[in-house]
Amino acid sequence: MTTLTPNPSDYALVHADIVALLDGARRAAARSVNALMTATYWEIGRRIVEFEQGGQDRAAYGEAMIKRLGADLSRQFGRGFGWRNLAQMRAFYLAWPSDQILQTLSAKSSTTRILQTPSGESAASGNLSTTSGLLPDLPALAQVFPLPWSAYVRLLSVKNPQARAFYEIEALRGGWSVRQLDRQIGSQFYERTALSHNKAAMLKKGEVAKPGDALTPEQAIKDPFVLEFLGLKDEYSESELEEALIQHLTDFLLELGDDFAFVGRQRRLRIDDSWFRVDLLFFHRRLKCLLVIDLKVGKFGYADAGQMHLYLNYAREHWMKLDENPPVGLILCAEKGAAEAHYALEGLPNKVLAAEYQTVLPNEKLLAEELDKTRRELEARRIGRGGDAEIGK
């Protein structure tokens, strides 16, 4: 029986067409979820603010109410509705108040009743009610929020209202991703544009995205904000877990004092025809030596020790300066249920130097405990625990 094979050019065409269709559908799904999520959070913020404005007695215990509400919502809906998140939703409503949103929505639709202020409070029950007695029309309200929720969260950090409005307009006009928005805010694009004599050129330059600004559809859908809103588990792949641990370890070592100087991460080295990557490379100023760090998301094995000594031999020959001491290696293992840290000190010229290294370098037990603490916090986030877990606290 003869097997028919498609023409390569025809197959490539249909394959590319389906890939584009799926990418577009995923992006549209992420935008839709983000818009509904943002509209919901704005509505939550509105209700909190209007509750607090319902009387001096309510304003007096507003913060206590938010904390209680955060605890109750976290138990019912899981992670993402802790009191810090609710305070952020309140701040979001205050930064984008009803009159501004109503004006924008009126230009898009004649349906304005969803934004009418509650008609009042019942003296008997003290409850708030809408004029229509119906739930808000979230799909209509979502039209007002074209940016993803994470973009509004970033905009909230901009305290200058004029600068915030500028970044919002430019993000919409230029189609900025959240990463691009974050980069522009971090580089003070608003201030630089205001001081520029050629503002048009600055704005045009700001439209140009950098390679790291783009987000894939998968990244947009796996945004932690989206996952927690939908009640989905934030599943970390091994590589994502390792990346988060490396970043935290970098911050942790730099916080120990000025002895540690960061040199690089994922430092490539070639031995014969094989390429390797060193997770982290530091220089210890007091010991005058390189610290080679290798992180293993798994149990420590003899092969790990052998690989570390391979790295140290390479570092001694190619990276060590003439007036420096021999490099030392640190192997960190982040196995679930246990964490280990091992210094590779063999091969040092003398025992005195080895003893000095052990005295000055961070305690292995301390490093293992920090690694285990961070891994457990990441795991807690992954399974969607309630509250506002923050890596590294």
Secondary structure per residue as TSV (DSSP state, phi and psi in degrees):
chain	resnum	aa	ss	phi	psi
A	1	M	-	360.0	130.4
A	2	T	-	-85.6	129.8
A	3	T	-	-94.7	123.0
A	4	L	-	-84.5	135.0
A	5	T	-	-116.0	140.1
A	6	P	-	-69.5	153.4
A	7	N	-	-61.1	130.9
A	8	P	H	-55.3	-41.4
A	9	S	H	-69.3	-37.2
A	10	D	H	-66.6	-42.4
A	11	Y	H	-64.0	-44.1
A	12	A	H	-59.5	-36.5
A	13	L	H	-66.9	-48.6
A	14	V	H	-68.9	-35.3
A	15	H	H	-63.1	-47.5
A	16	A	H	-63.4	-36.0
A	17	D	H	-65.7	-42.7
A	18	I	H	-70.1	-39.5
A	19	V	H	-60.3	-44.4
A	20	A	H	-63.4	-39.0
A	21	L	H	-63.3	-46.4
A	22	L	H	-66.5	-42.6
A	23	D	H	-59.4	-46.2
A	24	G	H	-63.3	-40.0
A	25	A	H	-66.2	-40.8
A	26	R	H	-67.2	-40.3
A	27	R	H	-63.8	-42.2
A	28	A	H	-63.9	-40.5
A	29	A	H	-63.7	-42.7
A	30	A	H	-64.2	-41.5
A	31	R	H	-63.9	-41.4
A	32	S	H	-63.9	-47.0
A	33	V	H	-63.2	-42.7
A	34	N	H	-62.0	-42.0
A	35	A	H	-65.6	-44.4
A	36	L	H	-65.4	-38.7
A	37	M	H	-63.6	-45.4
A	38	T	H	-64.3	-42.4
A	39	A	H	-61.2	-40.4
A	40	T	H	-64.5	-44.5
A	41	Y	H	-66.2	-36.3
A	42	W	H	-63.7	-41.8
A	43	E	H	-64.2	-40.2
A	44	I	H	-61.4	-45.4
A	45	G	H	-60.6	-40.6
A	46	R	H	-61.2	-45.1
A	47	R	H	-66.3	-36.8
A	48	I	H	-65.5	-46.5
A	49	V	H	-62.7	-45.3
A	50	E	H	-70.2	-27.8
A	51	F	H	-65.9	-45.2
A	52	E	H	-66.2	-30.1
A	53	Q	T	-84.4	0.9
A	54	G	T	-76.6	-0.1
A	55	G	-	157.6	156.7
A	56	Q	H	-63.4	-32.7
A	57	D	H	-67.1	-36.4
A	58	R	H	-70.1	-42.0
A	59	A	H	-60.6	-32.1
A	60	A	H	-64.1	-35.7
A	61	Y	T	-114.2	28.9
A	62	G	H	-59.0	-44.5
A	63	E	H	-66.4	-39.5
A	64	A	H	-64.6	-37.1
A	65	M	H	-64.0	-42.4
A	66	I	H	-62.9	-40.8
A	67	K	H	-67.2	-39.9
A	68	R	H	-67.4	-43.3
A	69	L	H	-62.0	-40.9
A	70	G	H	-61.4	-42.7
A	71	A	H	-64.7	-43.3
A	72	D	H	-67.5	-43.8
A	73	L	H	-68.2	-35.1
A	74	S	H	-64.5	-39.4
A	75	R	H	-65.8	-35.7
A	76	Q	H	-85.2	-39.1
A	77	F	H	-115.0	-2.7
A	78	G	-	85.0	-160.5
A	79	R	T	-64.0	148.4
A	80	G	T	107.8	-5.1
A	81	F	-	-126.8	27.9
A	82	G	S	-69.5	172.7
A	83	W	H	-65.0	-31.4
A	84	R	H	-65.3	-40.3
A	85	N	H	-64.1	-41.4
A	86	L	H	-65.3	-38.6
A	87	A	H	-62.9	-35.1
A	88	Q	H	-67.9	-37.7
A	89	M	H	-66.1	-37.7
A	90	R	H	-63.7	-44.2
A	91	A	H	-63.9	-34.9
A	92	F	H	-63.1	-45.2
A	93	Y	H	-63.9	-41.1
A	94	L	H	-66.4	-31.9
A	95	A	H	-79.9	-26.3
A	96	W	S	-125.1	73.9
A	97	P	-	-70.2	170.6
A	98	S	H	-56.5	-44.6
A	99	D	H	-62.4	-37.7
A	100	Q	H	-67.6	-44.2
A	101	I	H	-68.5	-39.1
A	102	L	H	-61.7	-41.7
A	103	Q	H	-63.2	-42.0
A	104	T	H	-67.0	-43.4
A	105	L	H	-68.1	-36.0
A	106	S	H	-61.5	-31.8
A	107	A	H	-73.4	-19.7
A	108	K	H	-99.2	-31.1
A	109	S	-	-152.2	154.3
A	110	S	S	-84.7	-6.1
A	111	T	-	-82.0	99.4
A	112	T	-	-114.1	-5.2
A	113	R	G	-65.0	-22.1
A	114	I	G	-66.3	-19.7
A	115	L	G	-105.6	5.0
A	116	Q	S	-66.3	142.0
A	117	T	-	-66.0	141.0
A	118	P	-	-48.9	140.0
A	119	S	-	-65.3	-19.3
A	120	G	E	154.1	-174.1
A	121	E	E	-111.8	144.4
A	122	S	-	-78.1	123.1
A	123	A	T	-61.9	-28.5
A	124	A	T	-78.5	-43.7
A	125	S	T	-101.8	-24.3
A	126	G	-	75.2	10.7
A	127	N	-	-88.0	151.9
A	128	L	E	-90.1	147.4
A	129	S	E	-144.6	150.0
A	130	T	-	-83.2	161.6
A	131	T	S	-63.9	-33.3
A	132	S	S	-88.9	-17.1
A	133	G	S	75.6	9.1
A	134	L	S	-109.9	162.9
A	135	L	-	-69.3	153.4
A	136	P	-	-64.6	151.8
A	137	D	-	-83.0	85.2
A	138	L	H	-62.1	-41.3
A	139	P	H	-58.6	-37.9
A	140	A	H	-69.0	-42.6
A	141	L	H	-64.6	-33.0
A	142	A	H	-62.5	-23.2
A	143	Q	T	-63.5	-22.8
A	144	V	T	-79.8	-16.5
A	145	F	-	-115.9	82.5
A	146	P	-	-76.7	-17.6
A	147	L	S	-89.1	153.9
A	148	P	-	-69.1	156.9
A	149	W	H	-56.3	-39.5
A	150	S	H	-61.7	-28.9
A	151	A	H	-70.2	-41.0
A	152	Y	H	-66.4	-35.8
A	153	V	H	-60.5	-43.6
A	154	R	H	-66.4	-39.3
A	155	L	H	-64.5	-33.1
A	156	L	H	-61.5	-25.1
A	157	S	T	-74.8	-13.8
A	158	V	-	-85.4	109.0
A	159	K	-	-77.8	-29.1
A	160	N	-	-74.5	115.6
A	161	P	H	-59.0	-37.1
A	162	Q	H	-66.2	-41.9
A	163	A	H	-66.2	-40.0
A	164	R	H	-62.2	-44.6
A	165	A	H	-63.8	-38.4
A	166	F	H	-60.9	-48.3
A	167	Y	H	-65.4	-36.9
A	168	E	H	-64.0	-45.6
A	169	I	H	-63.7	-45.2
A	170	E	H	-68.7	-35.1
A	171	A	H	-63.4	-38.5
A	172	L	H	-71.7	-45.3
A	173	R	H	-66.9	-40.4
A	174	G	H	-93.0	-2.7
A	175	G	T	63.3	38.3
A	176	W	-	-66.9	141.4
A	177	S	-	-77.9	169.8
A	178	V	H	-61.8	-37.8
A	179	R	H	-64.0	-40.8
A	180	Q	H	-66.9	-40.9
A	181	L	H	-60.6	-45.8
A	182	D	H	-60.5	-42.1
A	183	R	H	-65.1	-41.2
A	184	Q	H	-68.5	-39.6
A	185	I	H	-65.3	-44.4
A	186	G	H	-62.8	-29.5
A	187	S	T	-92.8	8.6
A	188	Q	T	55.2	50.4
A	189	F	H	-62.1	-36.4
A	190	Y	H	-62.8	-48.9
A	191	E	H	-64.9	-40.5
A	192	R	H	-66.4	-37.3
A	193	T	H	-68.5	-40.1
A	194	A	H	-63.2	-34.8
A	195	L	H	-84.5	-14.5
A	196	S	-	-73.9	144.5
A	197	H	S	-81.5	-19.3
A	198	N	-	-120.5	78.5
A	199	K	H	-66.4	-34.3
A	200	A	H	-62.1	-41.1
A	201	A	H	-66.9	-38.4
A	202	M	H	-64.0	-44.0
A	203	L	H	-64.7	-38.4
A	204	K	H	-66.5	-39.6
A	205	K	H	-65.6	-35.4
A	206	G	H	-67.1	-20.9
A	207	E	T	-72.5	-21.4
A	208	V	-	-75.8	120.5
A	209	A	-	-83.5	151.9
A	210	K	-	-99.1	161.6
A	211	P	G	-52.7	-37.1
A	212	G	G	-79.9	-2.7
A	213	D	G	-80.3	-26.3
A	214	A	-	-71.4	145.7
A	215	L	-	-117.7	132.5
A	216	T	-	-77.1	160.3
A	217	P	H	-56.4	-37.1
A	218	E	H	-63.6	-41.2
A	219	Q	H	-66.4	-37.6
A	220	A	H	-65.3	-42.0
A	221	I	H	-72.3	-33.0
A	222	K	T	-87.3	9.8
A	223	D	-	-52.4	127.3
A	224	P	H	-53.6	-34.5
A	225	F	H	-61.4	-43.0
A	226	V	H	-67.7	-43.8
A	227	L	H	-62.4	-42.5
A	228	E	H	-73.3	-31.5
A	229	F	H	-64.9	-40.1
A	230	L	H	-82.8	-5.9
A	231	G	T	74.2	25.2
A	232	L	-	-95.4	154.8
A	233	K	-	-75.7	138.7
A	234	D	-	-87.4	88.3
A	235	E	-	-79.6	122.2
A	236	Y	-	-93.3	131.8
A	237	S	-	-78.2	167.6
A	238	E	H	-60.5	-40.7
A	239	S	H	-66.5	-37.6
A	240	E	H	-68.6	-39.7
A	241	L	H	-63.5	-44.3
A	242	E	H	-62.9	-41.1
A	243	E	H	-61.1	-44.3
A	244	A	H	-65.1	-40.2
A	245	L	H	-66.5	-41.0
A	246	I	H	-62.6	-43.3
A	247	Q	H	-63.1	-43.1
A	248	H	H	-66.9	-40.2
A	249	L	H	-61.8	-39.6
A	250	T	H	-58.4	-49.9
A	251	D	H	-61.8	-40.9
A	252	F	H	-63.8	-45.9
A	253	L	H	-65.4	-39.3
A	254	L	H	-67.4	-26.8
A	255	E	H	-79.1	-12.6
A	256	L	T	-72.4	-16.7
A	257	G	-	145.1	179.2
A	258	D	T	-86.6	8.3
A	259	D	T	-69.5	-31.5
A	260	F	E	-91.2	125.6
A	261	A	E	-116.8	124.4
A	262	F	E	-71.3	131.5
A	263	V	E	-108.2	-46.7
A	264	G	E	179.7	167.6
A	265	R	E	-131.0	151.5
A	266	Q	E	50.8	45.6
A	267	R	E	-72.9	122.1
A	268	R	E	-85.1	143.7
A	269	L	E	-144.1	148.3
A	270	R	E	-119.7	127.9
A	271	I	E	-124.0	116.6
A	272	D	T	55.7	-120.5
A	273	D	T	-104.3	13.0
A	274	S	E	-110.5	140.2
A	275	W	E	-103.1	140.2
A	276	F	E	-129.2	162.0
A	277	R	E	-130.8	126.8
A	278	V	E	-88.8	125.3
A	279	D	E	-58.8	-51.0
A	280	L	E	-141.0	144.9
A	281	L	E	-132.4	119.3
A	282	F	E	-119.4	162.0
A	283	F	E	-119.8	127.9
A	284	H	E	-95.2	115.3
A	285	R	T	-67.8	-40.6
A	286	R	T	-71.0	-40.5
A	287	L	T	-81.7	-14.3
A	288	K	T	54.2	54.0
A	289	C	E	-150.6	159.5
A	290	L	E	-79.5	144.7
A	291	L	E	-116.2	113.0
A	292	V	E	-96.0	122.0
A	293	I	E	-116.1	129.2
A	294	D	E	-122.8	123.8
A	295	L	E	-104.7	132.4
A	296	K	E	-120.7	120.5
A	297	V	S	-86.9	76.0
A	298	G	S	166.6	-172.1
A	299	K	-	-81.3	145.2
A	300	F	-	-67.9	136.7
A	301	G	-	-136.2	165.8
A	302	Y	H	-61.7	-30.9
A	303	A	H	-63.3	-32.7
A	304	D	H	-65.5	-39.7
A	305	A	H	-65.6	-41.7
A	306	G	H	-63.0	-41.5
A	307	Q	H	-65.3	-39.0
A	308	M	H	-62.9	-42.4
A	309	H	H	-66.2	-30.4
A	310	L	H	-63.2	-45.2
A	311	Y	H	-61.5	-43.0
A	312	L	H	-66.4	-39.5
A	313	N	H	-63.1	-39.9
A	314	Y	H	-66.7	-45.1
A	315	A	H	-62.3	-39.4
A	316	R	H	-63.0	-37.8
A	317	E	H	-83.5	-35.5
A	318	H	H	-112.1	-26.0
A	319	W	T	-109.5	-25.1
A	320	M	-	-73.4	136.7
A	321	K	-	-87.4	165.2
A	322	L	T	-61.9	-36.7
A	323	D	T	-94.6	14.4
A	324	E	S	-101.7	157.7
A	325	N	-	-80.4	162.1
A	326	P	-	-60.5	147.8
A	327	P	-	-69.2	156.8
A	328	V	E	-122.6	146.6
A	329	G	E	-108.6	149.5
A	330	L	E	-130.5	120.0
A	331	I	E	-106.4	122.2
A	332	L	E	-113.8	128.4
A	333	C	E	-116.3	126.5
A	334	A	-	-109.9	44.2
A	335	E	-	-64.1	140.5
A	336	K	T	-61.9	127.6
A	337	G	T	92.7	-12.5
A	338	A	-	-159.1	146.5
A	339	A	-	-133.4	140.5
A	340	E	E	-132.5	152.1
A	341	A	E	-136.4	131.7
A	342	H	E	-134.8	127.1
A	343	Y	E	-90.8	138.2
A	344	A	E	-99.9	101.4
A	345	L	-	-111.2	-4.2
A	346	E	T	-64.6	147.5
A	347	G	T	94.1	-2.0
A	348	L	-	-72.6	151.2
A	349	P	S	-58.3	-34.0
A	350	N	-	-152.9	164.5
A	351	K	H	-70.0	-29.1
A	352	V	H	-62.6	-43.8
A	353	L	H	-65.3	-40.6
A	354	A	H	-62.2	-40.5
A	355	A	H	-65.5	-38.6
A	356	E	H	-65.1	-41.3
A	357	Y	H	-58.7	-45.9
A	358	Q	H	-65.6	-29.9
A	359	T	H	-74.7	-40.4
A	360	V	H	-87.2	-37.6
A	361	L	S	-69.9	154.2
A	362	P	-	-57.6	147.0
A	363	N	-	-62.3	135.8
A	364	E	H	-60.4	-38.5
A	365	K	H	-64.5	-40.0
A	366	L	H	-62.1	-43.8
A	367	L	H	-64.4	-41.8
A	368	A	H	-64.4	-41.5
A	369	E	H	-64.7	-40.5
A	370	E	H	-65.5	-40.8
A	371	L	H	-64.3	-43.9
A	372	D	H	-66.4	-39.9
A	373	K	H	-61.0	-45.4
A	374	T	H	-66.0	-42.6
A	375	R	H	-61.7	-41.9
A	376	R	H	-64.6	-36.4
A	377	E	H	-66.9	-38.8
A	378	L	H	-66.3	-40.8
A	379	E	H	-65.0	-38.9
A	380	A	H	-63.6	-39.0
A	381	R	H	-65.6	-39.5
A	382	R	H	-61.9	-39.7
A	383	I	T	-86.4	4.4
A	384	G	T	76.6	43.4
A	385	R	-	-69.8	159.5
A	386	G	S	-74.1	161.7
A	387	G	S	97.1	-162.7
A	388	D	-	-124.6	67.7
A	389	A	-	-63.6	135.1
A	390	E	-	-127.7	128.0
A	391	I	T	-62.3	130.9
A	392	G	T	96.3	-6.2
A	393	K	-	-83.0	360.0
